[in-house]
Amino acid sequence: MTVYTPVRTGTGLTVPVEIKNSGSRRALYQVDVRVQGPGGFDATVHINTDVVGVYPGGSWPVEPTASAPGKPLPEHPQITIERIVRREIRG
C-alpha cells in the first residue's frame, strides 16, 4: 500500500492511496489511514474494497478526504496507517 502526499481540497485533505495486491488470489481490503496535524486536526479515513476486491497484480487507487471541522488544515500532516485487513477470496 502506498499513501501519497495529501492535497488541500476545500475544508479537508484528500489523501491519495493505492492498494496493490501482490498475492496470488483476489483479495478484499479494509484500511484505516489517520491524518493528524497541529491545532488539533485529527481524522481517520476508512477505505473498503469490498465491491469486487483487488485482482492479483492489480491495484486499487482511492482518494478519500480527511476533515476535522473547526480545526486548521495542517501544512505538513502526519499520516499513519492504523489498520490493514486483507481477506482472500476463495474460489
C-alpha positions as CSV (number, residue, x, y, z in Angstrom):
1,M,0.0,0.0,0.0
2,T,1.2,3.5,-0.9
3,V,0.0,6.7,0.7
4,Y,0.9,9.8,-1.3
5,T,1.1,13.4,-0.1
6,P,-2.3,14.8,0.9
7,V,-3.7,17.7,-1.1
8,R,-5.9,20.5,0.3
9,T,-9.4,20.4,-1.1
10,G,-11.8,22.9,0.4
11,T,-12.2,22.2,4.1
12,G,-10.3,18.9,4.1
13,L,-7.3,17.0,2.9
14,T,-7.6,14.5,0.0
15,V,-5.3,11.5,0.7
16,P,-4.3,9.6,-2.4
17,V,-3.9,5.9,-1.6
18,E,-3.0,3.0,-3.8
19,I,-3.6,-0.6,-2.6
20,K,-1.7,-3.2,-4.6
21,N,-2.4,-6.9,-4.4
22,S,0.9,-8.8,-4.6
23,G,-0.8,-12.1,-3.7
24,S,-1.9,-14.9,-6.0
25,R,-5.7,-14.6,-5.2
26,R,-8.2,-11.8,-5.5
27,A,-8.5,-10.0,-2.1
28,L,-10.7,-7.6,-0.2
29,Y,-9.0,-4.9,1.8
30,Q,-10.1,-2.7,4.7
31,V,-7.7,0.1,5.5
32,D,-7.8,3.0,8.1
33,V,-5.5,5.9,7.5
34,R,-5.1,8.6,10.2
35,V,-4.2,12.2,9.4
36,Q,-3.0,14.5,12.2
37,G,-1.6,18.0,12.4
38,P,-1.0,20.9,14.7
39,G,-4.0,22.8,16.1
40,G,-6.0,19.6,16.8
41,F,-6.5,18.3,13.3
42,D,-7.1,14.5,13.7
43,A,-9.2,12.5,11.3
44,T,-9.3,8.9,10.2
45,V,-10.4,7.8,6.7
46,H,-11.7,4.3,6.1
47,I,-11.1,2.5,2.8
48,N,-13.0,-0.6,1.8
49,T,-12.6,-2.6,-1.4
50,D,-15.5,-5.0,-0.8
51,V,-17.2,-4.2,-4.1
52,V,-15.2,-6.6,-6.3
53,G,-11.8,-6.9,-4.5
54,V,-8.4,-6.4,-6.0
55,Y,-7.2,-8.9,-8.5
56,P,-3.7,-10.4,-8.3
57,G,-1.1,-7.9,-9.5
58,G,-3.8,-5.2,-9.7
59,S,-4.1,-2.0,-7.7
60,W,-7.0,0.0,-6.3
61,P,-6.5,3.8,-6.3
62,V,-8.7,5.8,-4.0
63,E,-8.7,9.4,-2.8
64,P,-10.7,9.8,0.5
65,T,-11.0,13.2,2.1
66,A,-10.0,13.7,5.7
67,S,-11.7,16.5,7.6
68,A,-11.8,17.8,11.2
69,P,-14.4,20.6,11.3
70,G,-13.2,23.7,13.1
71,K,-9.6,22.6,13.0
72,P,-7.0,24.2,10.8
73,L,-5.7,22.2,7.8
74,P,-2.1,21.2,8.5
75,E,0.6,22.2,6.0
76,H,2.6,19.0,6.7
77,P,0.2,16.4,8.1
78,Q,1.4,13.3,9.8
79,I,0.0,10.2,8.1
80,T,-0.3,6.8,9.9
81,I,-1.7,3.6,8.5
82,E,-3.7,2.5,11.5
83,R,-5.1,-0.8,10.2
84,I,-4.9,-3.1,7.2
85,V,-7.2,-6.2,6.9
86,R,-6.7,-8.4,3.9
87,R,-9.1,-11.2,3.1
88,E,-8.5,-13.5,0.2
89,I,-11.5,-14.5,-2.0
90,R,-11.6,-18.3,-2.3
91,G,-13.0,-20.0,-5.4
